[in-house]
Amino acid sequence: DQQVKQNSPSLSVQEGRISILNCDYTNSMFDYFLWYKKYPAEGPTFLISISSIKDKNEDGRFTVFLNKSAKHLSLHIVPSQPGDSAVYFCAAGRGAGGTSYGKLTFGQGTILTVHP
Amino acid sequence: EAGVTQSPTHLIKTRGQQVTLRCSPISGHTSVYWYQQALGLGLQFLLWYDEGEERNRGNFPPRFSGRQFPNYSSELNVNALELEDSALYLCASSYPRAFFGQGTRLTVV
């Protein structure tokens, strides 16, 4: 049972354009969502997060949108740069209480390639 | 300030052997979270240790175990290694915003 899904294994974008990465989840008890970026042979690096009480969070070129009714979140990168080329993972977690506390559930990842 | 550190970076083991991976969390952090990333898959939660106690466990067999020491560093032990245990093992501190180490690449042959 995959509770967090990234249905696009890869995305190719031209430098300067917008990159949109998507993520769907099934567990309505998740109340915190995160995006991570990962280069080969390195650990994931935190990019941006959003709590379930918000629908948008911005940090520089990165914006995360959360649609709770659709159980969908997306990461927008504007403008995209070649250095953004990496694997992007979305993750979800729950607050205190319950058996899922302390556990992040990750999607399978989307490989983003930004062409110069 | 040092981030999360893991050792070793790479490891090759034979099927049936046992392996120990090590992790030190960020200074001041008391929790350690272990994840497995098998080839082509997302990260799978393994274990969470806090203040020396196991707090939560993912859907992995009992041959995956660990412990946390008084200085908050942690070990992940995998017994009776199987080929499908070949993966990148990642350690993190803090939740929900997890800070990850660089990982240990385990290859089982």
Backbone of each chain as ProteinMPNN parsed JSONL, in Angstrom:
{"seq_chain_A": "DQQVKQNSPSLSVQEGRISILNCDYTNSMFDYFLWYKKYPAEGPTFLISISSIKDKNEDGRFTVFLNKSAKHLSLHIVPSQPGDSAVYFCAAGRGAGGTSYGKLTFGQGTILTVHP", "coords_chain_A": {"N_chain_A": [[0.855, -1.187, 0.0], [0.931, 1.914, -1.146], [1.263, 4.909, 0.198], [2.083, 7.406, -0.49], [2.584, 8.836, -3.565], [4.494, 9.406, -6.492], [3.813, 9.963, -9.604], [5.126, 10.52, -11.942], [7.989, 9.383, -13.309], [10.068, 10.81, -14.422], [11.094, 14.11, -15.532], [11.578, 16.577, -17.93], [12.948, 19.72, -18.56], [13.349, 22.995, -19.94], [15.993, 25.273, -19.346], [15.255, 28.122, -17.356], [12.539, 27.905, -17.644], [9.404, 26.844, -16.062], [9.389, 24.271, -13.626], [7.321, 21.647, -12.683], [6.553, 19.516, -10.214], [4.794, 16.668, -9.151], [2.749, 15.146, -6.587], [0.895, 12.663, -4.96], [-1.238, 11.646, -2.27], [-2.664, 9.239, -0.016], [-3.422, 8.98, 2.617], [-5.348, 10.651, 4.809], [-4.628, 11.5, 7.275], [-2.118, 12.529, 7.332], [-0.23, 15.366, 8.23], [1.833, 16.988, 7.606], [4.014, 17.972, 5.091], [6.735, 17.447, 2.864], [9.421, 18.37, 0.647], [12.242, 16.917, -0.856], [15.521, 17.01, -2.219], [17.753, 15.099, -4.142], [21.017, 14.148, -4.897], [23.017, 11.766, -6.754], [24.698, 9.347, -4.739], [24.597, 10.889, -2.463], [23.015, 12.036, 0.584], [19.486, 12.839, 0.954], [18.463, 16.261, 0.582], [16.832, 18.748, 2.369], [14.241, 20.74, 0.987], [11.762, 22.304, 1.0], [8.789, 22.794, 2.946], [5.377, 22.12, 4.016], [2.611, 22.669, 6.118], [-0.473, 21.027, 6.986], [-2.358, 22.925, 7.464], [-2.041, 24.971, 5.779], [-2.131, 26.174, 2.349], [-0.215, 26.925, 0.613], [3.251, 27.528, 0.271], [6.146, 29.478, 0.09], [9.554, 29.737, -0.934], [11.967, 31.474, -2.023], [12.906, 30.457, -5.204], [11.29, 28.282, -5.068], [8.102, 26.868, -4.636], [5.542, 25.36, -2.813], [2.484, 23.757, -3.22], [-0.54, 22.809, -1.697], [-3.289, 20.735, -1.972], [-5.757, 19.775, -0.177], [-8.269, 18.571, -0.441], [-8.048, 17.165, -2.777], [-5.991, 15.586, -2.115], [-3.328, 16.153, -2.893], [-0.138, 17.384, -3.725], [2.155, 19.816, -4.992], [5.289, 20.826, -6.36], [6.719, 23.76, -7.4], [9.21, 25.085, -9.426], [10.751, 27.965, -10.212], [12.766, 30.404, -11.795], [13.744, 27.456, -13.6], [16.931, 25.884, -13.221], [20.028, 24.546, -14.518], [21.475, 23.37, -12.415], [19.479, 22.431, -10.82], [18.907, 19.927, -11.583], [18.231, 16.745, -10.545], [17.112, 14.109, -8.31], [13.88, 14.299, -7.063], [12.065, 14.028, -4.118], [8.917, 13.63, -2.612], [7.516, 13.77, 0.655], [5.664, 12.671, 3.519], [4.268, 13.215, 6.757], [3.091, 12.575, 10.132], [1.762, 14.318, 12.969], [2.322, 14.451, 16.548], [1.463, 11.519, 18.42], [-0.244, 8.439, 17.793], [0.574, 5.608, 15.701], [2.149, 6.275, 13.577], [3.812, 8.363, 14.097], [6.905, 10.021, 13.879], [7.73, 8.811, 11.615], [8.523, 9.26, 8.32], [6.867, 9.091, 5.229], [7.747, 8.334, 2.009], [7.547, 9.297, -1.457], [8.252, 7.72, -4.684], [10.03, 9.174, -6.077], [11.046, 11.658, -8.518], [12.871, 12.154, -11.397], [14.41, 15.029, -12.262], [15.433, 16.82, -15.042], [17.139, 19.549, -16.149], [17.628, 21.328, -18.972], [20.259, 23.199, -20.501]], "CA_chain_A": [[0.0, 0.0, 0.0], [1.805, 3.068, -1.262], [0.458, 6.033, 0.666], [2.568, 8.612, -1.154], [2.96, 8.434, -4.924], [4.919, 10.364, -7.505], [3.478, 9.164, -10.777], [6.018, 10.813, -13.069], [9.364, 8.983, -12.959], [11.037, 11.786, -14.896], [10.593, 15.373, -16.084], [12.628, 17.304, -18.619], [12.53, 21.115, -18.668], [14.361, 23.909, -20.458], [16.465, 26.287, -18.396], [14.466, 29.343, -17.336], [11.102, 27.618, -17.608], [8.903, 26.334, -14.788], [9.311, 22.825, -13.381], [6.222, 21.296, -11.778], [6.621, 18.117, -9.781], [3.533, 16.339, -8.505], [2.752, 14.094, -5.574], [-0.434, 12.344, -4.447], [-1.215, 10.827, -1.066], [-3.962, 8.626, 0.264], [-3.729, 9.017, 4.051], [-5.799, 11.989, 5.191], [-4.09, 11.834, 8.59], [-0.851, 13.26, 7.187], [-0.418, 16.79, 8.475], [3.053, 17.732, 7.291], [4.518, 17.495, 3.801], [8.07, 17.987, 2.593], [10.116, 18.024, -0.591], [13.673, 16.729, -0.734], [16.293, 16.905, -3.46], [18.836, 14.143, -3.903], [22.007, 13.842, -5.927], [23.573, 10.416, -6.586], [25.721, 9.111, -3.711], [24.448, 11.832, -1.361], [21.743, 11.959, 1.273], [18.513, 13.854, 0.539], [18.58, 17.605, 1.162], [15.515, 19.376, 2.534], [13.979, 21.906, 0.145], [10.652, 23.132, 1.439], [7.738, 21.995, 3.574], [4.101, 22.79, 4.218], [1.743, 21.966, 7.043], [-1.793, 20.811, 6.398], [-3.25, 24.069, 7.688], [-1.76, 25.947, 4.728], [-2.251, 25.644, 0.99], [0.894, 27.397, -0.208], [4.436, 28.002, 0.973], [7.155, 29.905, -0.883], [10.904, 29.994, -0.463], [12.782, 31.796, -3.187], [12.403, 29.918, -6.474], [10.509, 27.086, -4.784], [6.778, 27.029, -4.043], [4.798, 24.116, -2.671], [1.034, 23.934, -3.145], [-1.224, 21.655, -1.119], [-4.735, 20.651, -2.194], [-6.133, 18.7, 0.736], [-9.455, 17.854, -0.909], [-7.6, 16.241, -3.818], [-4.839, 14.859, -1.562], [-2.319, 16.379, -3.926], [0.752, 18.525, -3.564], [3.054, 20.031, -6.116], [6.452, 21.692, -6.168], [7.016, 24.586, -8.562], [10.537, 25.685, -9.417], [10.767, 29.024, -11.221], [13.02, 29.688, -13.035], [14.556, 26.248, -13.447], [18.352, 26.043, -13.543], [20.664, 23.231, -14.717], [21.861, 22.833, -11.108], [18.315, 21.818, -10.177], [18.803, 18.541, -12.059], [18.406, 15.831, -9.405], [15.889, 13.362, -7.996], [13.057, 15.004, -6.084], [11.165, 13.162, -3.368], [7.981, 14.208, -1.671], [7.385, 12.965, 1.864], [4.559, 13.08, 4.377], [4.38, 12.738, 8.123], [2.024, 12.918, 11.065], [2.148, 14.938, 14.214], [2.441, 13.596, 17.721], [0.351, 10.592, 18.662], [-0.487, 7.464, 16.736], [1.692, 4.714, 15.399], [2.954, 6.777, 12.46], [4.647, 9.491, 14.509], [8.338, 9.783, 13.744], [7.992, 8.089, 10.378], [8.2, 9.935, 7.072], [6.54, 8.212, 4.112], [8.278, 8.969, 0.815], [7.219, 8.85, -2.802], [9.327, 6.981, -5.355], [10.976, 10.119, -6.651], [10.971, 12.108, -9.908], [14.158, 12.648, -11.889], [14.275, 16.29, -12.997], [16.577, 17.219, -15.863], [16.982, 20.902, -16.684], [18.557, 21.473, -20.097], [20.699, 24.588, -20.727]], "C_chain_A": [[0.895, 1.242, 0.0], [0.997, 4.312, -0.926], [0.869, 7.345, 0.034], [3.101, 8.201, -2.526], [3.41, 9.618, -5.752], [4.807, 9.617, -8.822], [4.354, 9.438, -11.99], [7.434, 10.424, -12.689], [10.392, 10.028, -13.381], [10.335, 12.996, -15.491], [11.769, 16.091, -16.707], [12.138, 18.711, -18.913], [13.685, 21.945, -19.223], [14.732, 24.917, -19.383], [15.617, 27.557, -18.514], [12.967, 29.113, -17.28], [10.706, 27.091, -16.233], [8.975, 24.814, -14.755], [8.188, 22.598, -12.386], [6.307, 19.807, -11.477], [5.399, 17.829, -8.926], [3.651, 15.152, -7.559], [1.318, 13.896, -5.084], [-0.303, 11.487, -3.196], [-2.608, 10.302, -0.775], [-4.382, 8.777, 1.725], [-4.092, 10.436, 4.485], [-5.298, 12.405, 6.572], [-2.73, 12.532, 8.507], [-1.104, 14.739, 7.46], [0.835, 17.617, 8.226], [3.652, 17.11, 6.043], [5.827, 18.204, 3.48], [8.52, 17.577, 1.197], [11.606, 17.97, -0.314], [14.271, 16.6, -2.124], [17.46, 15.979, -3.177], [19.709, 13.993, -5.133], [22.518, 12.428, -5.701], [24.657, 10.392, -5.51], [25.7, 10.166, -2.6], [23.125, 11.575, -0.656], [20.791, 13.03, 0.767], [18.731, 15.168, 1.293], [17.196, 18.228, 1.218], [15.397, 20.623, 1.648], [12.945, 22.837, 0.761], [9.587, 22.231, 2.046], [6.456, 22.812, 3.668], [3.29, 21.974, 5.217], [0.336, 21.919, 6.455], [-2.747, 21.973, 6.628], [-3.038, 25.158, 6.641], [-2.018, 25.317, 3.363], [-1.106, 26.089, 0.084], [2.03, 27.823, 0.708], [5.518, 28.293, -0.057], [8.497, 30.062, -0.212], [11.775, 30.211, -1.688], [12.162, 31.268, -4.473], [11.444, 28.748, -6.278], [9.19, 27.44, -4.109], [6.117, 25.662, -3.965], [3.325, 24.47, -2.497], [0.42, 22.651, -2.591], [-2.723, 21.769, -1.373], [-5.243, 19.473, -1.376], [-7.327, 17.911, 0.222], [-9.072, 16.833, -1.974], [-6.468, 15.35, -3.322], [-3.672, 14.924, -2.541], [-1.442, 17.548, -3.521], [1.675, 18.618, -4.761], [4.166, 20.975, -5.702], [6.7, 22.427, -7.475], [8.399, 25.193, -8.391], [10.581, 26.683, -10.57], [11.843, 30.067, -10.88], [13.879, 28.453, -12.779], [15.989, 26.511, -13.908], [18.976, 24.656, -13.719], [21.086, 22.572, -13.401], [20.707, 22.219, -10.346], [18.152, 20.354, -10.589], [19.181, 17.58, -10.93], [17.153, 14.973, -9.308], [15.154, 14.103, -6.883], [12.075, 14.027, -5.445], [10.18, 14.015, -2.588], [7.851, 13.242, -0.497], [6.251, 13.527, 2.705], [4.744, 12.489, 5.764], [3.197, 13.176, 8.967], [2.596, 13.57, 12.303], [2.164, 13.935, 15.353], [1.203, 12.731, 17.913], [0.18, 9.634, 17.51], [0.768, 6.699, 16.386], [2.586, 5.247, 14.284], [3.86, 7.919, 12.855], [6.112, 9.105, 14.421], [8.718, 9.142, 12.424], [7.579, 8.965, 9.197], [7.926, 8.881, 6.009], [6.9, 8.941, 2.826], [7.631, 8.43, -0.449], [8.446, 8.208, -3.444], [10.363, 7.905, -5.982], [10.69, 10.444, -8.112], [12.332, 12.658, -10.293], [13.9, 13.892, -12.729], [15.564, 16.562, -13.751], [16.271, 18.59, -16.441], [18.061, 21.114, -17.732], [18.949, 22.931, -20.289], [20.115, 25.144, -22.019]], "O_chain_A": [[1.526, 1.574, 1.003], [0.132, 4.717, -1.702], [0.091, 8.299, 0.02], [3.961, 7.327, -2.632], [2.801, 10.687, -5.725], [5.617, 8.738, -9.115], [4.33, 8.679, -12.959], [8.033, 11.068, -11.828], [11.461, 10.129, -12.779], [9.173, 12.94, -15.894], [12.832, 16.206, -16.097], [11.046, 18.891, -19.451], [14.854, 21.629, -18.999], [13.883, 25.356, -18.607], [15.302, 28.009, -19.615], [12.208, 30.011, -16.914], [11.549, 26.915, -15.354], [8.66, 24.15, -15.742], [8.11, 23.278, -11.362], [6.155, 18.961, -12.358], [5.012, 18.639, -8.084], [4.515, 14.288, -7.705], [0.612, 14.87, -4.823], [0.631, 10.695, -3.075], [-3.605, 10.858, -1.236], [-5.571, 8.709, 2.036], [-3.233, 11.317, 4.52], [-5.519, 13.541, 6.993], [-2.245, 13.065, 9.505], [-2.085, 15.302, 6.974], [0.898, 18.793, 8.584], [3.785, 15.89, 5.94], [6.008, 19.385, 3.777], [8.063, 16.576, 0.644], [12.167, 18.835, 0.358], [13.622, 16.147, -3.068], [18.082, 16.051, -2.118], [19.233, 13.749, -6.242], [22.464, 11.929, -4.577], [25.445, 11.332, -5.4], [26.683, 10.318, -1.875], [22.22, 10.968, -1.227], [21.236, 14.032, 0.207], [19.122, 15.186, 2.46], [16.472, 18.234, 0.223], [16.314, 21.441, 1.569], [13.22, 24.011, 1.011], [9.491, 21.052, 1.706], [6.447, 24.021, 3.434], [3.282, 20.744, 5.169], [0.003, 22.677, 5.543], [-3.832, 22.005, 6.048], [-3.765, 26.15, 6.616], [-2.112, 24.096, 3.233], [-1.033, 25.681, -1.075], [1.81, 28.4, 1.773], [5.782, 27.489, -0.951], [8.576, 30.472, 0.946], [12.257, 29.262, -2.307], [11.02, 31.596, -4.795], [10.847, 28.276, -7.246], [9.154, 28.205, -3.145], [6.13, 24.9, -4.931], [2.97, 25.363, -1.728], [0.812, 21.547, -2.97], [-3.346, 22.773, -1.03], [-5.175, 18.323, -1.81], [-7.395, 16.699, 0.427], [-9.684, 15.769, -2.073], [-6.033, 14.449, -4.04], [-3.115, 13.907, -2.954], [-1.929, 18.571, -3.038], [1.94, 17.631, -5.447], [4.001, 21.809, -4.812], [6.869, 21.809, -8.526], [8.719, 25.748, -7.34], [10.465, 26.313, -11.738], [11.838, 30.578, -9.76], [14.658, 28.427, -11.826], [16.225, 27.259, -14.857], [18.498, 23.689, -13.125], [21.057, 21.347, -13.287], [20.919, 21.554, -9.331], [17.348, 19.628, -10.005], [20.306, 17.601, -10.429], [16.242, 15.095, -10.128], [15.756, 14.484, -5.879], [11.357, 13.3, -6.131], [10.564, 15.009, -1.971], [8.054, 12.037, -0.649], [5.921, 14.709, 2.614], [5.302, 11.404, 5.923], [2.409, 14.034, 8.569], [3.767, 13.391, 12.637], [2.037, 12.729, 15.144], [0.076, 13.131, 17.62], [0.437, 9.992, 16.361], [1.88, 7.098, 16.732], [3.676, 4.718, 14.069], [4.62, 8.408, 12.019], [6.511, 8.015, 14.83], [9.901, 8.951, 12.143], [6.42, 9.364, 9.09], [8.657, 7.897, 5.897], [6.412, 10.044, 2.579], [7.222, 7.27, -0.513], [9.524, 8.152, -2.852], [11.444, 7.464, -6.371], [10.161, 9.614, -8.852], [12.882, 13.52, -9.606], [13.253, 13.824, -13.774], [16.652, 16.538, -13.175], [15.272, 18.774, -17.136], [19.254, 21.086, -17.429], [18.09, 23.813, -20.249], [20.376, 26.295, -22.369]]}, "seq_chain_B": "EAGVTQSPTHLIKTRGQQVTLRCSPISGHTSVYWYQQALGLGLQFLLWYDEGEERNRGNFPPRFSGRQFPNYSSELNVNALELEDSALYLCASSYPRAFFGQGTRLTVV", "coords_chain_B": {"N_chain_B": [[29.232, 23.543, 12.652], [28.801, 20.101, 12.856], [27.052, 17.981, 10.587], [24.729, 15.255, 10.175], [26.445, 12.273, 10.492], [27.68, 9.362, 8.881], [28.961, 6.029, 8.86], [30.374, 2.99, 7.504], [31.057, 4.528, 4.24], [30.793, 2.939, 2.026], [30.182, -0.551, 1.491], [30.782, -3.977, 1.113], [29.292, -7.073, 1.3], [28.85, -10.597, 1.921], [26.182, -12.793, 1.101], [24.256, -13.937, 3.838], [25.989, -13.059, 5.775], [26.63, -10.755, 8.53], [26.042, -7.273, 9.235], [27.086, -4.054, 10.406], [26.069, -0.776, 10.676], [26.828, 2.688, 11.172], [25.903, 5.738, 12.85], [25.913, 9.184, 13.603], [24.032, 11.662, 15.121], [23.067, 15.118, 14.491], [24.697, 17.455, 16.561], [23.253, 17.847, 19.722], [20.827, 16.848, 18.981], [18.574, 14.295, 19.856], [17.366, 12.17, 18.676], [17.441, 9.489, 16.295], [16.874, 8.424, 13.041], [16.375, 5.748, 10.853], [16.565, 4.862, 7.426], [15.867, 2.966, 4.465], [16.949, 2.909, 1.134], [16.26, 1.223, -1.54], [17.343, 0.186, -4.82], [16.039, 2.275, -7.278], [13.777, 2.817, -5.839], [11.732, 4.659, -3.471], [12.521, 6.176, -0.276], [12.389, 4.021, 2.497], [11.015, 3.777, 5.676], [12.788, 2.602, 8.468], [13.654, 2.425, 11.315], [13.274, 4.173, 14.446], [15.02, 5.808, 16.921], [15.119, 7.191, 20.144], [16.444, 8.891, 22.85], [17.765, 6.546, 23.637], [15.893, 4.55, 23.338], [13.879, 2.34, 21.329], [11.476, 3.744, 19.316], [9.738, 3.604, 17.174], [8.973, 1.46, 14.409], [9.504, 0.293, 11.118], [8.07, -1.685, 8.378], [9.856, -4.094, 8.411], [11.792, -7.138, 8.583], [12.673, -8.927, 11.67], [15.431, -9.305, 11.609], [16.581, -6.954, 11.047], [17.854, -4.655, 13.132], [18.692, -2.448, 15.852], [20.456, -0.044, 17.873], [20.771, 2.592, 20.295], [23.15, 4.742, 21.646], [24.381, 6.194, 24.802], [25.508, 8.655, 24.024], [23.908, 9.374, 21.975], [24.539, 8.489, 19.436], [24.105, 5.915, 16.933], [23.597, 2.495, 15.992], [22.908, 0.395, 13.223], [21.978, -2.842, 12.724], [22.159, -5.612, 10.598], [21.246, -8.823, 10.186], [21.982, -12.103, 8.797], [22.275, -11.52, 5.946], [20.605, -10.766, 2.899], [20.334, -10.848, -0.7], [18.573, -8.863, -1.544], [18.857, -6.933, 0.358], [20.666, -5.155, -0.462], [21.307, -1.826, -0.779], [20.958, 1.753, -0.289], [21.584, 2.986, 2.823], [20.219, 5.229, 4.963], [20.61, 7.677, 7.456], [19.019, 9.841, 9.734], [18.444, 12.892, 11.581], [16.123, 14.628, 13.628], [12.679, 15.497, 13.274], [9.521, 16.633, 11.937], [11.079, 17.62, 9.88], [13.602, 16.245, 8.459], [17.089, 15.821, 8.73], [19.502, 14.499, 6.751], [22.178, 12.094, 6.669], [25.024, 11.22, 4.577], [24.739, 8.654, 3.822], [25.125, 5.028, 3.704], [26.309, 2.844, 1.389], [25.357, -0.31, 0.82], [26.296, -3.36, -0.497], [25.274, -6.54, -1.276], [26.549, -9.633, -2.027]], "CA_chain_B": [[28.514, 22.465, 13.341], [28.75, 18.923, 12.0], [25.726, 17.445, 10.296], [24.593, 13.828, 10.464], [27.561, 11.548, 9.895], [27.489, 7.925, 8.79], [30.119, 5.244, 8.432], [31.25, 3.443, 6.423], [30.331, 5.061, 3.088], [30.517, 1.799, 1.15], [30.389, -1.827, 2.163], [30.386, -5.157, 0.338], [29.163, -8.227, 2.177], [28.369, -11.823, 1.296], [24.885, -13.268, 1.584], [24.331, -14.699, 5.075], [26.804, -12.371, 6.769], [26.008, -9.719, 9.34], [26.672, -5.979, 9.009], [26.747, -2.978, 11.347], [26.219, 0.579, 10.139], [26.892, 3.63, 12.276], [25.354, 7.068, 12.59], [25.92, 10.175, 14.672], [23.107, 12.737, 14.752], [23.514, 16.489, 14.693], [24.931, 17.749, 17.965], [22.073, 18.377, 20.397], [19.648, 16.065, 18.599], [18.559, 13.05, 20.614], [16.72, 11.118, 17.891], [18.048, 8.975, 15.076], [15.922, 7.715, 12.181], [17.04, 4.964, 9.807], [15.781, 4.601, 6.222], [16.494, 2.184, 3.411], [16.565, 3.238, -0.239], [16.666, 0.209, -2.505], [17.522, 0.734, -6.17], [14.83, 2.651, -8.009], [12.641, 2.995, -4.943], [11.811, 5.749, -2.509], [13.048, 5.817, 1.043], [11.486, 3.245, 3.359], [11.337, 3.955, 7.084], [13.242, 1.388, 9.155], [13.647, 2.478, 12.765], [13.456, 5.463, 15.107], [15.511, 5.734, 18.286], [15.159, 8.447, 20.867], [16.851, 8.717, 24.249], [18.18, 5.171, 23.875], [14.784, 3.591, 23.2], [13.241, 2.211, 20.021], [10.182, 4.423, 19.411], [8.869, 3.183, 16.087], [9.629, 0.512, 13.523], [8.831, 0.092, 9.83], [7.736, -3.064, 8.014], [11.065, -4.848, 8.086], [11.893, -8.326, 9.45], [13.44, -8.731, 12.921], [16.894, -9.339, 11.439], [16.992, -5.55, 11.065], [17.745, -4.17, 14.502], [19.657, -1.394, 16.118], [20.491, 0.478, 19.232], [21.253, 3.963, 20.43], [24.072, 4.845, 22.769], [24.149, 7.38, 25.641], [25.896, 9.898, 23.335], [22.882, 9.494, 20.933], [24.894, 7.816, 18.188], [23.275, 4.733, 16.744], [24.022, 1.423, 15.094], [21.902, -0.439, 12.576], [22.506, -4.175, 12.483], [21.369, -6.469, 9.722], [21.738, -10.207, 10.256], [21.606, -13.028, 7.715], [22.076, -10.656, 4.784], [20.036, -11.28, 1.662], [20.696, -10.023, -1.848], [17.688, -7.686, -1.65], [19.248, -5.922, 1.345], [21.538, -4.205, -1.146], [20.582, -0.558, -0.779], [21.564, 2.881, 0.404], [20.993, 3.115, 4.156], [20.317, 6.631, 5.349], [20.322, 8.014, 8.835], [18.585, 11.227, 9.831], [18.017, 13.364, 12.89], [15.034, 15.599, 13.614], [11.392, 15.128, 12.653], [9.418, 15.982, 10.631], [12.088, 18.066, 8.925], [14.723, 15.354, 8.7], [18.416, 16.126, 8.178], [20.064, 13.204, 6.418], [23.59, 11.875, 6.399], [25.325, 10.926, 3.174], [24.319, 7.28, 3.572], [26.044, 3.902, 3.534], [25.913, 1.984, 0.276], [25.612, -1.714, 1.112], [26.126, -4.301, -1.605], [25.317, -7.93, -0.831], [26.85, -10.476, -3.201]], "C_chain_B": [[28.397, 21.283, 12.382], [27.309, 18.504, 11.8], [25.658, 16.002, 10.75], [25.73, 13.091, 9.756], [27.306, 10.053, 9.964], [28.786, 7.247, 8.371], [29.746, 3.768, 8.391], [30.422, 4.023, 5.27], [29.949, 3.938, 2.129], [30.894, 0.514, 1.868], [29.965, -2.942, 1.214], [30.402, -6.348, 1.275], [28.635, -9.421, 1.367], [27.04, -12.222, 1.914], [25.07, -14.157, 2.819], [25.159, -14.043, 6.164], [25.97, -11.357, 7.546], [26.746, -8.403, 9.102], [26.197, -4.984, 10.069], [27.061, -1.638, 10.701], [26.119, 1.566, 11.293], [26.43, 5.019, 11.871], [25.524, 7.937, 13.831], [25.004, 11.315, 14.273], [23.774, 14.102, 14.922], [23.647, 16.736, 16.191], [23.694, 18.396, 18.6], [20.793, 17.643, 20.054], [19.701, 14.719, 19.307], [17.972, 11.882, 19.823], [17.537, 10.747, 16.667], [16.99, 8.16, 14.331], [16.71, 7.002, 11.085], [16.057, 4.707, 8.663], [16.593, 3.743, 5.265], [16.011, 2.697, 2.063], [17.117, 2.162, -1.161], [16.654, 0.822, -3.899], [16.181, 1.032, -6.82], [13.618, 2.9, -7.144], [12.828, 4.237, -4.085], [12.38, 5.261, -1.189], [11.974, 5.094, 1.854], [11.942, 3.394, 4.808], [11.674, 2.615, 7.733], [12.996, 1.464, 10.652], [13.804, 3.918, 13.245], [13.91, 5.198, 16.536], [15.526, 7.125, 18.894], [15.476, 8.16, 22.325], [17.149, 7.256, 24.573], [17.119, 4.122, 23.662], [14.315, 3.52, 21.744], [11.818, 2.749, 20.129], [9.205, 3.986, 18.326], [9.674, 2.318, 15.138], [8.81, 0.364, 12.247], [8.601, -1.387, 9.56], [8.957, -3.823, 7.51], [11.157, -6.034, 9.034], [12.789, -8.055, 10.656], [14.952, -8.79, 12.741], [17.471, -7.93, 11.229], [16.79, -5.04, 12.495], [18.753, -3.06, 14.714], [19.702, -1.051, 17.586], [21.007, 1.907, 19.196], [22.042, 4.058, 21.722], [23.8, 6.111, 23.576], [24.552, 8.689, 24.971], [24.992, 10.157, 22.117], [23.311, 8.959, 19.575], [24.144, 6.49, 18.121], [23.952, 3.735, 15.816], [22.795, 0.746, 14.498], [22.573, -1.765, 12.258], [21.569, -4.946, 11.561], [22.007, -7.856, 9.743], [21.291, -11.002, 9.035], [21.3, -12.265, 6.428], [21.541, -11.413, 3.585], [20.381, -10.326, 0.526], [19.853, -8.746, -1.912], [17.942, -6.648, -0.566], [20.215, -4.912, 0.745], [20.775, -2.903, -1.337], [21.469, 0.527, -0.205], [20.841, 3.015, 1.736], [21.29, 4.528, 4.657], [19.907, 6.809, 6.791], [19.932, 9.485, 8.869], [18.387, 11.596, 11.283], [16.983, 14.456, 12.669], [13.822, 15.087, 12.846], [10.41, 16.267, 12.896], [10.451, 16.453, 9.625], [13.366, 17.288, 9.211], [15.983, 15.871, 8.014], [19.124, 14.792, 7.986], [21.591, 13.242, 6.344], [23.775, 11.504, 4.938], [24.998, 9.478, 2.817], [25.462, 6.29, 3.528], [25.5, 3.033, 2.414], [26.327, 0.563, 0.596], [25.326, -2.556, -0.118], [26.276, -5.707, -1.05], [25.502, -8.815, -2.06], [26.751, -11.961, -2.831]], "O_chain_B": [[27.954, 21.436, 11.243], [26.465, 18.639, 12.686], [26.433, 15.572, 11.605], [25.944, 13.271, 8.558], [26.791, 9.537, 10.957], [29.595, 7.809, 7.633], [28.891, 3.33, 9.161], [29.193, 4.003, 5.334], [28.895, 3.99, 1.495], [31.782, 0.483, 2.72], [28.911, -2.859, 0.585], [31.394, -6.606, 1.957], [28.06, -9.266, 0.29], [26.807, -12.012, 3.104], [25.941, -15.027, 2.837], [25.059, -14.411, 7.334], [24.792, -11.134, 7.268], [27.94, -8.408, 8.803], [25.071, -5.06, 10.56], [28.177, -1.4, 10.239], [25.416, 1.319, 12.273], [26.547, 5.422, 10.713], [25.308, 7.489, 14.956], [25.172, 11.887, 13.196], [24.89, 14.212, 15.429], [22.821, 16.286, 16.985], [23.158, 19.372, 18.075], [19.786, 17.79, 20.746], [20.75, 14.076, 19.352], [18.07, 10.732, 20.25], [18.231, 11.58, 16.084], [16.304, 7.321, 14.916], [17.602, 7.586, 10.469], [14.891, 4.383, 8.884], [17.823, 3.782, 5.249], [14.814, 2.899, 1.862], [18.294, 2.184, -1.521], [16.026, 1.856, -4.125], [15.305, 0.171, -6.904], [12.534, 3.169, -7.662], [13.924, 4.79, -3.984], [12.679, 4.079, -1.019], [10.813, 5.504, 1.889], [13.109, 3.166, 5.127], [10.953, 1.63, 7.575], [12.229, 0.675, 11.203], [14.379, 4.764, 12.56], [13.264, 4.453, 17.273], [15.896, 8.103, 18.245], [14.859, 7.3, 22.953], [16.822, 6.781, 25.661], [17.393, 2.928, 23.788], [14.351, 4.516, 21.021], [11.035, 2.263, 20.946], [7.991, 3.997, 18.532], [10.898, 2.424, 15.066], [7.581, 0.314, 12.286], [8.897, -2.237, 10.4], [9.064, -4.146, 6.327], [10.667, -5.966, 10.161], [13.558, -7.094, 10.674], [15.69, -8.368, 13.632], [18.687, -7.74, 11.232], [15.665, -5.007, 12.994], [19.572, -2.775, 13.84], [19.065, -1.693, 18.421], [21.591, 2.362, 18.213], [21.645, 3.519, 22.755], [23.083, 7.0, 23.117], [24.001, 9.737, 25.305], [25.272, 11.051, 21.319], [22.51, 8.974, 18.639], [23.617, 6.007, 19.124], [24.771, 4.097, 14.972], [21.784, 0.55, 15.172], [23.612, -1.803, 11.6], [20.349, -4.928, 11.729], [23.165, -8.027, 9.363], [20.349, -10.626, 8.337], [20.197, -12.357, 5.89], [21.954, -12.535, 3.292], [20.681, -9.154, 0.752], [20.349, -7.683, -2.285], [17.311, -5.591, -0.565], [20.546, -3.915, 1.386], [19.725, -2.877, -1.979], [22.565, 0.271, 0.292], [19.617, 3.143, 1.769], [22.442, 4.951, 4.756], [18.975, 6.168, 7.277], [20.468, 10.287, 8.104], [18.186, 10.724, 12.128], [16.982, 15.124, 11.635], [13.952, 14.332, 11.883], [10.443, 16.846, 13.981], [10.688, 15.78, 8.622], [14.125, 17.645, 10.112], [15.944, 16.304, 6.862], [19.322, 14.044, 8.944], [22.201, 14.259, 6.011], [22.82, 11.476, 4.162], [24.983, 9.116, 1.64], [26.62, 6.662, 3.339], [24.371, 2.547, 2.482], [27.519, 0.258, 0.639], [24.248, -2.474, -0.707], [27.287, -6.03, -0.426], [24.718, -8.757, -3.008], [26.969, -12.825, -3.68]]}, "name": "protein", "num_of_chains": 2, "seq": "DQQVKQNSPSLSVQEGRISILNCDYTNSMFDYFLWYKKYPAEGPTFLISISSIKDKNEDGRFTVFLNKSAKHLSLHIVPSQPGDSAVYFCAAGRGAGGTSYGKLTFGQGTILTVHPEAGVTQSPTHLIKTRGQQVTLRCSPISGHTSVYWYQQALGLGLQFLLWYDEGEERNRGNFPPRFSGRQFPNYSSELNVNALELEDSALYLCASSYPRAFFGQGTRLTVV"}
